[in-house]
Amino acid sequence: MKKLLVVLPLAVLLFASMLTIVGAAMDDEDPKLCVEGKWLLVNAAPVSSIRVTVPEDARYGNQQQGGCTTPGPNVPLITAVRERGERHVMRVWVDGAQASKPTVTAAYGAQTQVKRNNGRGNLNFIFFVK
């Protein structure tokens, strides 16, 4: 019983430190953005390489601002976002030089697109909103 009282707290500390390390690794990967109640997820690209244009008057941002009912993954939020007058169209640009090769995947709700990446130029994704 005494051994269990010593081992159990050590196991809890070890487990907590492992979660911190895993969470820190995820902060640099695959960012997200909530747009009109659905998550936009860009896989294999850092947040600094992504720009998004959302329809004018669209709700977007974190879970609360964008109206998503479920929390997104524990990854950075896309911040390079601007509004335009294009109705129901969201455009996502990814700098291919900063993204992974050979492919980059973007998903919005049930829509998923995969683009080949040779490391040069921008990758363009278009999604329909609402």
LODODREN-775688 format. One record per residue: x, z, y of N, C-alpha, C, O, CB in turn; chain; residue in three letters; residue number from 0. Coordinates in nm, 2 decimals. Glycine has a CB too. Example, Ala and Ser with C-alpha at 12.3 -4.5 7.8 and 13.67 -1.06 7.14 Angstrom:
1.32,0.78,-0.57,1.23,0.78,-0.45,1.32,0.78,-0.33,1.42,0.85,-0.33,1.13,0.90,-0.45,A,Ala,0 $
1.28,0.71,-0.22,1.37,0.71,-0.11,1.29,0.79,0.00,1.34,0.80,0.11,1.41,0.57,-0.06,A,Ser,1 $
This chain:
0.08,0.00,-0.12,0.00,0.00,0.00,0.09,0.00,0.13,0.06,-0.07,0.22,-0.09,0.12,0.00,A,Met,0 $
0.20,0.08,0.12,0.28,0.08,0.24,0.35,-0.05,0.26,0.37,-0.09,0.38,0.39,0.19,0.22,A,Lys,1 $
0.39,-0.12,0.16,0.45,-0.25,0.17,0.35,-0.35,0.24,0.39,-0.43,0.32,0.50,-0.31,0.04,A,Lys,2 $
0.23,-0.34,0.20,0.12,-0.43,0.25,0.11,-0.40,0.40,0.09,-0.50,0.48,-0.01,-0.41,0.18,A,Leu,3 $
0.12,-0.28,0.45,0.10,-0.25,0.59,0.22,-0.30,0.67,0.21,-0.33,0.79,0.09,-0.10,0.61,A,Leu,4 $
0.33,-0.32,0.61,0.45,-0.37,0.68,0.45,-0.53,0.67,0.48,-0.59,0.77,0.58,-0.32,0.61,A,Val,5 $
0.41,-0.58,0.56,0.42,-0.73,0.54,0.31,-0.80,0.62,0.33,-0.90,0.67,0.41,-0.76,0.39,A,Val,6 $
0.19,-0.74,0.62,0.07,-0.80,0.68,0.10,-0.83,0.83,0.07,-0.94,0.88,-0.05,-0.72,0.66,A,Leu,7 $
0.14,-0.73,0.91,0.17,-0.76,1.05,0.28,-0.87,1.07,0.27,-0.95,1.16,0.21,-0.64,1.13,A,Pro,8 $
0.38,-0.87,0.99,0.48,-0.97,1.00,0.43,-1.11,0.97,0.46,-1.21,1.03,0.60,-0.94,0.90,A,Leu,9 $
0.34,-1.12,0.87,0.28,-1.25,0.83,0.19,-1.30,0.95,0.19,-1.41,0.98,0.19,-1.23,0.71,A,Ala,10 $
0.12,-1.21,1.01,0.03,-1.24,1.13,0.12,-1.29,1.24,0.09,-1.39,1.31,-0.05,-1.12,1.17,A,Val,11 $
0.23,-1.23,1.27,0.32,-1.27,1.38,0.38,-1.41,1.35,0.39,-1.49,1.44,0.43,-1.17,1.40,A,Leu,12 $
0.42,-1.43,1.23,0.48,-1.56,1.19,0.38,-1.67,1.20,0.41,-1.77,1.26,0.53,-1.55,1.04,A,Leu,13 $
0.26,-1.64,1.16,0.15,-1.74,1.17,0.12,-1.77,1.32,0.10,-1.89,1.35,0.02,-1.69,1.10,A,Phe,14 $
0.11,-1.67,1.40,0.08,-1.69,1.54,0.19,-1.77,1.61,0.17,-1.86,1.69,0.07,-1.56,1.62,A,Ala,15 $
0.32,-1.75,1.58,0.43,-1.82,1.64,0.43,-1.97,1.59,0.47,-2.06,1.67,0.56,-1.76,1.60,A,Ser,16 $
0.39,-2.00,1.47,0.38,-2.13,1.42,0.27,-2.21,1.49,0.29,-2.33,1.53,0.35,-2.14,1.27,A,Met,17 $
0.16,-2.15,1.52,0.05,-2.21,1.60,0.10,-2.25,1.74,0.06,-2.35,1.79,-0.07,-2.12,1.61,A,Leu,18 $
0.18,-2.16,1.80,0.23,-2.19,1.94,0.32,-2.31,1.93,0.31,-2.40,2.02,0.30,-2.07,1.99,A,Thr,19 $
0.41,-2.32,1.83,0.50,-2.43,1.82,0.42,-2.56,1.80,0.45,-2.66,1.86,0.60,-2.41,1.71,A,Ile,20 $
0.32,-2.56,1.71,0.24,-2.68,1.69,0.16,-2.72,1.81,0.16,-2.84,1.84,0.14,-2.66,1.57,A,Val,21 $
0.11,-2.63,1.88,0.03,-2.66,2.00,0.12,-2.72,2.11,0.08,-2.81,2.18,-0.03,-2.53,2.06,A,Gly,22 $
0.25,-2.67,2.12,0.34,-2.73,2.22,0.37,-2.87,2.19,0.39,-2.95,2.28,0.47,-2.64,2.23,A,Ala,23 $
0.39,-2.90,2.06,0.42,-3.04,2.02,0.30,-3.14,2.06,0.33,-3.25,2.09,0.45,-3.05,1.88,A,Ala,24 $
0.18,-3.09,2.05,0.07,-3.18,2.07,0.04,-3.20,2.22,-0.02,-3.30,2.25,-0.06,-3.11,2.02,A,Met,25 $
0.10,-3.12,2.31,0.08,-3.14,2.45,0.13,-3.27,2.50,0.09,-3.32,2.61,0.14,-3.03,2.53,A,Asp,26 $
0.22,-3.34,2.43,0.28,-3.46,2.48,0.22,-3.58,2.41,0.27,-3.70,2.43,0.43,-3.46,2.46,A,Asp,27 $
0.12,-3.57,2.34,0.07,-3.68,2.25,-0.08,-3.71,2.27,-0.16,-3.62,2.30,0.10,-3.65,2.11,A,Glu,28 $
-0.11,-3.83,2.26,-0.25,-3.88,2.24,-0.35,-3.81,2.33,-0.44,-3.73,2.29,-0.29,-3.85,2.10,A,Asp,29 $
-0.35,-3.85,2.46,-0.44,-3.78,2.56,-0.59,-3.82,2.54,-0.62,-3.91,2.47,-0.40,-3.81,2.70,A,Pro,30 $
-0.67,-3.74,2.62,-0.82,-3.76,2.61,-0.88,-3.76,2.75,-0.81,-3.72,2.85,-0.88,-3.64,2.52,A,Lys,31 $
-1.01,-3.80,2.75,-1.09,-3.80,2.88,-1.23,-3.80,2.83,-1.27,-3.89,2.75,-1.05,-3.92,2.97,A,Leu,32 $
-1.31,-3.71,2.89,-1.46,-3.71,2.86,-1.52,-3.80,2.96,-1.51,-3.78,3.08,-1.52,-3.57,2.85,A,Cys,33 $
-1.60,-3.90,2.92,-1.67,-4.00,3.00,-1.81,-4.01,2.96,-1.84,-4.05,2.85,-1.60,-4.14,3.01,A,Val,34 $
-1.90,-3.97,3.04,-2.05,-3.97,3.01,-2.08,-3.92,2.87,-2.16,-3.98,2.80,-2.09,-4.12,3.02,A,Glu,35 $
-2.03,-3.80,2.84,-2.07,-3.74,2.72,-1.99,-3.78,2.59,-2.03,-3.73,2.48,-2.21,-3.75,2.70,A,Gly,36 $
-1.89,-3.87,2.60,-1.82,-3.91,2.49,-1.67,-3.90,2.52,-1.63,-3.92,2.63,-1.86,-4.06,2.44,A,Lys,37 $
-1.59,-3.87,2.42,-1.45,-3.86,2.44,-1.38,-4.00,2.43,-1.40,-4.07,2.33,-1.38,-3.77,2.33,A,Trp,38 $
-1.29,-4.03,2.52,-1.20,-4.14,2.52,-1.07,-4.08,2.46,-1.02,-3.98,2.53,-1.18,-4.21,2.66,A,Leu,39 $
-1.02,-4.13,2.35,-0.89,-4.08,2.29,-0.80,-4.20,2.28,-0.83,-4.30,2.23,-0.92,-4.01,2.16,A,Leu,40 $
-0.68,-4.18,2.33,-0.57,-4.29,2.32,-0.46,-4.23,2.23,-0.40,-4.14,2.26,-0.52,-4.33,2.46,A,Val,41 $
-0.45,-4.30,2.12,-0.36,-4.26,2.01,-0.23,-4.33,2.03,-0.23,-4.46,2.04,-0.42,-4.27,1.87,A,Asn,42 $
-0.12,-4.26,2.03,0.02,-4.32,2.03,0.06,-4.37,2.17,0.14,-4.46,2.18,0.02,-4.44,1.94,A,Ala,43 $
0.02,-4.29,2.27,0.06,-4.32,2.40,0.07,-4.19,2.48,-0.03,-4.11,2.48,-0.03,-4.43,2.47,A,Ala,44 $
0.17,-4.16,2.56,0.18,-4.04,2.64,0.08,-4.06,2.77,0.05,-4.17,2.81,0.32,-4.02,2.69,A,Pro,45 $
0.04,-3.95,2.82,-0.06,-3.95,2.93,0.00,-4.02,3.05,-0.08,-4.08,3.13,-0.09,-3.80,2.97,A,Val,46 $
0.13,-4.02,3.07,0.19,-4.08,3.19,0.18,-4.24,3.18,0.20,-4.30,3.28,0.34,-4.04,3.20,A,Ser,47 $
0.15,-4.29,3.07,0.15,-4.44,3.05,0.00,-4.49,3.06,-0.02,-4.61,3.03,0.21,-4.48,2.92,A,Ser,48 $
-0.10,-4.41,3.09,-0.24,-4.45,3.08,-0.31,-4.45,3.21,-0.29,-4.35,3.29,-0.31,-4.36,2.98,A,Ile,49 $
-0.38,-4.55,3.24,-0.47,-4.56,3.36,-0.61,-4.60,3.31,-0.62,-4.68,3.22,-0.41,-4.66,3.47,A,Arg,50 $
-0.71,-4.54,3.37,-0.85,-4.56,3.33,-0.93,-4.59,3.46,-0.92,-4.53,3.56,-0.91,-4.44,3.25,A,Val,51 $
-1.02,-4.69,3.45,-1.12,-4.72,3.55,-1.25,-4.70,3.49,-1.29,-4.76,3.39,-1.10,-4.87,3.61,A,Thr,52 $
-1.33,-4.61,3.55,-1.47,-4.58,3.49,-1.57,-4.64,3.59,-1.54,-4.67,3.70,-1.49,-4.43,3.48,A,Val,53 $
-1.69,-4.66,3.54,-1.80,-4.71,3.63,-1.82,-4.62,3.75,-1.81,-4.50,3.73,-1.93,-4.74,3.55,A,Pro,54 $
-1.86,-4.67,3.86,-1.90,-4.59,3.97,-2.00,-4.49,3.94,-2.10,-4.53,3.87,-1.94,-4.68,4.09,A,Glu,55 $
-1.99,-4.37,3.99,-2.08,-4.26,3.96,-2.08,-4.21,3.82,-2.17,-4.13,3.78,-2.22,-4.30,4.00,A,Asp,56 $
-1.99,-4.25,3.74,-1.98,-4.20,3.60,-1.93,-4.05,3.60,-1.84,-4.02,3.69,-1.89,-4.29,3.51,A,Ala,57 $
-1.98,-3.97,3.51,-1.93,-3.84,3.50,-1.80,-3.85,3.41,-1.81,-3.91,3.30,-2.03,-3.74,3.43,A,Arg,58 $
-1.69,-3.79,3.45,-1.57,-3.79,3.37,-1.48,-3.67,3.40,-1.50,-3.61,3.51,-1.49,-3.92,3.40,A,Tyr,59 $
-1.39,-3.64,3.31,-1.30,-3.53,3.33,-1.29,-3.45,3.20,-1.28,-3.51,3.09,-1.34,-3.44,3.45,A,Gly,60 $
-1.29,-3.32,3.22,-1.28,-3.23,3.10,-1.41,-3.23,3.03,-1.50,-3.30,3.07,-1.23,-3.09,3.14,A,Asn,61 $
-1.43,-3.14,2.93,-1.55,-3.14,2.86,-1.67,-3.11,2.94,-1.77,-3.18,2.93,-1.54,-3.03,2.75,A,Gln,62 $
-1.66,-3.02,3.03,-1.78,-2.98,3.12,-1.81,-3.09,3.22,-1.92,-3.13,3.24,-1.75,-2.85,3.19,A,Gln,63 $
-1.70,-3.14,3.29,-1.72,-3.24,3.39,-1.78,-3.37,3.34,-1.86,-3.44,3.40,-1.59,-3.27,3.46,A,Gln,64 $
-1.73,-3.41,3.22,-1.77,-3.54,3.16,-1.90,-3.53,3.08,-1.95,-3.63,3.04,-1.67,-3.59,3.08,A,Gly,65 $
-1.95,-3.41,3.05,-2.07,-3.39,2.98,-2.06,-3.40,2.83,-2.15,-3.42,2.76,-2.17,-3.48,3.02,A,Gly,66 $
-1.94,-3.38,2.77,-1.92,-3.38,2.63,-1.97,-3.25,2.56,-1.95,-3.14,2.62,-1.77,-3.40,2.59,A,Cys,67 $
-2.04,-3.26,2.45,-2.10,-3.14,2.39,-2.01,-3.07,2.30,-2.03,-2.95,2.27,-2.23,-3.18,2.31,A,Thr,68 $
-1.90,-3.14,2.26,-1.80,-3.07,2.17,-1.67,-3.07,2.24,-1.64,-3.16,2.32,-1.79,-3.14,2.03,A,Thr,69 $
-1.59,-2.97,2.22,-1.45,-2.97,2.28,-1.37,-3.08,2.22,-1.38,-3.11,2.10,-1.38,-2.83,2.26,A,Pro,70 $
-1.29,-3.14,2.29,-1.20,-3.25,2.24,-1.08,-3.18,2.18,-1.06,-3.06,2.18,-1.15,-3.34,2.36,A,Gly,71 $
-0.99,-3.26,2.13,-0.86,-3.21,2.07,-0.78,-3.14,2.17,-0.80,-3.16,2.29,-0.79,-3.32,2.00,A,Pro,72 $
-0.69,-3.06,2.13,-0.60,-2.99,2.21,-0.48,-3.07,2.26,-0.37,-3.06,2.21,-0.54,-2.86,2.14,A,Asn,73 $
-0.51,-3.17,2.35,-0.41,-3.26,2.40,-0.44,-3.27,2.55,-0.54,-3.23,2.60,-0.42,-3.40,2.33,A,Val,74 $
-0.34,-3.33,2.62,-0.35,-3.34,2.77,-0.47,-3.43,2.81,-0.51,-3.52,2.74,-0.23,-3.39,2.83,A,Pro,75 $
-0.52,-3.40,2.93,-0.63,-3.48,2.99,-0.57,-3.59,3.07,-0.47,-3.58,3.14,-0.72,-3.39,3.08,A,Leu,76 $
-0.63,-3.71,3.05,-0.59,-3.83,3.13,-0.63,-3.80,3.28,-0.74,-3.77,3.31,-0.66,-3.96,3.08,A,Ile,77 $
-0.53,-3.82,3.37,-0.56,-3.79,3.51,-0.55,-3.91,3.60,-0.61,-3.90,3.71,-0.45,-3.69,3.56,A,Thr,78 $
-0.50,-4.02,3.55,-0.49,-4.14,3.64,-0.62,-4.22,3.62,-0.63,-4.32,3.54,-0.37,-4.23,3.60,A,Ala,79 $
-0.73,-4.17,3.69,-0.86,-4.23,3.67,-0.92,-4.27,3.81,-0.90,-4.20,3.91,-0.96,-4.13,3.60,A,Val,80 $
-0.98,-4.38,3.82,-1.05,-4.42,3.94,-1.18,-4.48,3.91,-1.21,-4.53,3.80,-0.96,-4.53,4.02,A,Arg,81 $
-1.27,-4.48,4.01,-1.41,-4.53,3.99,-1.41,-4.67,4.05,-1.35,-4.70,4.15,-1.51,-4.44,4.06,A,Glu,82 $
-1.50,-4.75,3.99,-1.52,-4.89,4.04,-1.67,-4.92,4.02,-1.74,-4.85,3.95,-1.43,-5.00,3.97,A,Arg,83 $
-1.71,-5.03,4.09,-1.85,-5.06,4.08,-1.90,-5.14,3.96,-2.01,-5.18,3.95,-1.88,-5.14,4.20,A,Gly,84 $
-1.81,-5.16,3.86,-1.85,-5.24,3.74,-1.94,-5.16,3.66,-1.90,-5.05,3.61,-1.72,-5.28,3.66,A,Glu,85 $
-2.06,-5.20,3.64,-2.16,-5.13,3.57,-2.13,-5.13,3.42,-2.11,-5.23,3.36,-2.30,-5.19,3.59,A,Arg,86 $
-2.13,-5.01,3.36,-2.12,-4.99,3.22,-1.99,-5.04,3.16,-1.98,-5.06,3.03,-2.23,-5.06,3.15,A,His,87 $
-1.89,-5.06,3.24,-1.76,-5.10,3.18,-1.65,-5.00,3.22,-1.63,-4.96,3.33,-1.72,-5.24,3.24,A,Val,88 $
-1.58,-4.96,3.11,-1.46,-4.87,3.13,-1.34,-4.95,3.09,-1.34,-5.01,2.98,-1.47,-4.74,3.06,A,Met,89 $
-1.24,-4.95,3.17,-1.11,-5.02,3.14,-1.00,-4.92,3.12,-0.99,-4.83,3.20,-1.08,-5.13,3.25,A,Arg,90 $
-0.92,-4.94,3.02,-0.81,-4.86,2.99,-0.68,-4.94,2.98,-0.68,-5.04,2.90,-0.83,-4.78,2.85,A,Val,91 $
-0.58,-4.91,3.06,-0.45,-4.98,3.06,-0.35,-4.88,3.00,-0.34,-4.77,3.05,-0.41,-5.03,3.20,A,Trp,92 $
-0.27,-4.93,2.91,-0.16,-4.85,2.85,-0.03,-4.93,2.87,-0.02,-5.05,2.84,-0.18,-4.82,2.70,A,Val,93 $
0.07,-4.87,2.93,0.20,-4.93,2.95,0.27,-4.94,2.81,0.31,-4.84,2.75,0.29,-4.85,3.05,A,Asp,94 $
0.29,-5.06,2.76,0.34,-5.08,2.63,0.48,-5.03,2.61,0.53,-5.00,2.50,0.34,-5.23,2.60,A,Gly,95 $
0.56,-5.03,2.72,0.70,-4.98,2.72,0.71,-4.83,2.68,0.81,-4.79,2.62,0.77,-5.01,2.85,A,Ala,96 $
0.60,-4.76,2.72,0.60,-4.61,2.69,0.53,-4.58,2.57,0.53,-4.46,2.52,0.55,-4.54,2.81,A,Gln,97 $
0.45,-4.67,2.51,0.36,-4.64,2.40,0.44,-4.67,2.27,0.55,-4.73,2.27,0.23,-4.72,2.41,A,Ala,98 $
0.38,-4.62,2.16,0.44,-4.64,2.03,0.42,-4.79,1.98,0.34,-4.86,2.03,0.37,-4.55,1.92,A,Ser,99 $
0.51,-4.83,1.89,0.50,-4.96,1.83,0.48,-4.94,1.68,0.52,-4.84,1.63,0.64,-5.04,1.86,A,Lys,100 $
0.42,-5.03,1.62,0.37,-5.16,1.65,0.22,-5.16,1.71,0.18,-5.27,1.75,0.37,-5.25,1.54,A,Pro,101 $
0.15,-5.05,1.70,0.01,-5.05,1.75,-0.02,-4.93,1.83,0.04,-4.82,1.83,-0.08,-5.06,1.63,A,Thr,102 $
-0.13,-4.94,1.92,-0.19,-4.83,1.99,-0.34,-4.84,1.97,-0.39,-4.95,1.97,-0.15,-4.84,2.15,A,Val,103 $
-0.40,-4.73,1.95,-0.54,-4.72,1.92,-0.61,-4.64,2.03,-0.56,-4.54,2.08,-0.57,-4.65,1.78,A,Thr,104 $
-0.72,-4.70,2.08,-0.81,-4.63,2.18,-0.95,-4.62,2.12,-1.00,-4.72,2.06,-0.81,-4.70,2.32,A,Ala,105 $
-1.01,-4.51,2.13,-1.15,-4.49,2.08,-1.23,-4.42,2.19,-1.19,-4.33,2.26,-1.14,-4.40,1.95,A,Ala,106 $
-1.36,-4.47,2.20,-1.45,-4.41,2.29,-1.59,-4.40,2.21,-1.65,-4.50,2.18,-1.47,-4.50,2.42,A,Tyr,107 $
-1.63,-4.28,2.18,-1.75,-4.26,2.10,-1.73,-4.33,1.96,-1.63,-4.30,1.89,-1.87,-4.32,2.17,A,Gly,108 $
-1.82,-4.42,1.93,-1.81,-4.49,1.80,-1.73,-4.62,1.81,-1.71,-4.69,1.71,-1.95,-4.53,1.75,A,Ala,109 $
-1.68,-4.66,1.93,-1.61,-4.78,1.95,-1.46,-4.75,1.93,-1.41,-4.66,1.99,-1.63,-4.84,2.09,A,Gln,110 $
-1.39,-4.83,1.85,-1.25,-4.82,1.83,-1.18,-4.95,1.84,-1.23,-5.05,1.79,-1.21,-4.75,1.69,A,Thr,111 $
-1.07,-4.95,1.91,-0.99,-5.08,1.93,-0.84,-5.05,1.90,-0.79,-4.94,1.94,-1.01,-5.14,2.07,A,Gln,112 $
-0.78,-5.14,1.83,-0.64,-5.13,1.80,-0.57,-5.26,1.86,-0.61,-5.37,1.83,-0.61,-5.12,1.64,A,Val,113 $
-0.46,-5.23,1.93,-0.39,-5.34,1.99,-0.24,-5.34,1.94,-0.18,-5.23,1.92,-0.39,-5.33,2.15,A,Lys,114 $
-0.19,-5.46,1.92,-0.05,-5.47,1.88,0.04,-5.45,2.00,0.00,-5.49,2.11,-0.02,-5.61,1.81,A,Arg,115 $
0.15,-5.38,1.98,0.24,-5.35,2.09,0.38,-5.39,2.06,0.44,-5.34,1.96,0.23,-5.19,2.13,A,Asn,116 $
0.43,-5.48,2.15,0.57,-5.52,2.13,0.66,-5.45,2.23,0.78,-5.48,2.23,0.58,-5.67,2.15,A,Asn,117 $
0.61,-5.36,2.31,0.69,-5.28,2.40,0.71,-5.34,2.54,0.78,-5.29,2.62,0.83,-5.26,2.34,A,Gly,118 $
0.64,-5.46,2.56,0.65,-5.52,2.69,0.51,-5.55,2.74,0.42,-5.58,2.66,0.72,-5.66,2.68,A,Arg,119 $
0.48,-5.52,2.86,0.35,-5.55,2.92,0.25,-5.44,2.90,0.28,-5.34,2.84,0.30,-5.68,2.87,A,Gly,120 $
0.13,-5.46,2.95,0.02,-5.36,2.94,-0.07,-5.40,2.82,-0.09,-5.52,2.79,-0.06,-5.36,3.07,A,Asn,121 $
-0.12,-5.30,2.76,-0.23,-5.32,2.66,-0.36,-5.29,2.73,-0.37,-5.18,2.80,-0.21,-5.22,2.53,A,Leu,122 $
-0.46,-5.37,2.72,-0.59,-5.36,2.79,-0.70,-5.34,2.69,-0.72,-5.41,2.59,-0.61,-5.48,2.87,A,Asn,123 $
-0.77,-5.23,2.71,-0.89,-5.19,2.63,-1.01,-5.19,2.72,-1.01,-5.15,2.83,-0.87,-5.06,2.56,A,Phe,124 $
-1.12,-5.25,2.67,-1.25,-5.24,2.75,-1.36,-5.18,2.66,-1.38,-5.22,2.54,-1.29,-5.39,2.79,A,Ile,125 $
-1.43,-5.08,2.72,-1.53,-5.01,2.65,-1.66,-5.02,2.73,-1.66,-5.02,2.85,-1.49,-4.87,2.61,A,Phe,126 $
-1.78,-5.02,2.66,-1.90,-5.02,2.73,-1.95,-4.87,2.74,-1.96,-4.80,2.63,-2.01,-5.11,2.66,A,Phe,127 $
-1.99,-4.83,2.86,-2.04,-4.69,2.88,-2.19,-4.69,2.90,-2.24,-4.78,2.97,-1.96,-4.63,3.00,A,Val,128 $
-2.26,-4.60,2.84,-2.40,-4.58,2.84,-2.47,-4.68,2.76,-2.60,-4.68,2.76,-2.45,-4.58,2.99,A,Lys,129 $
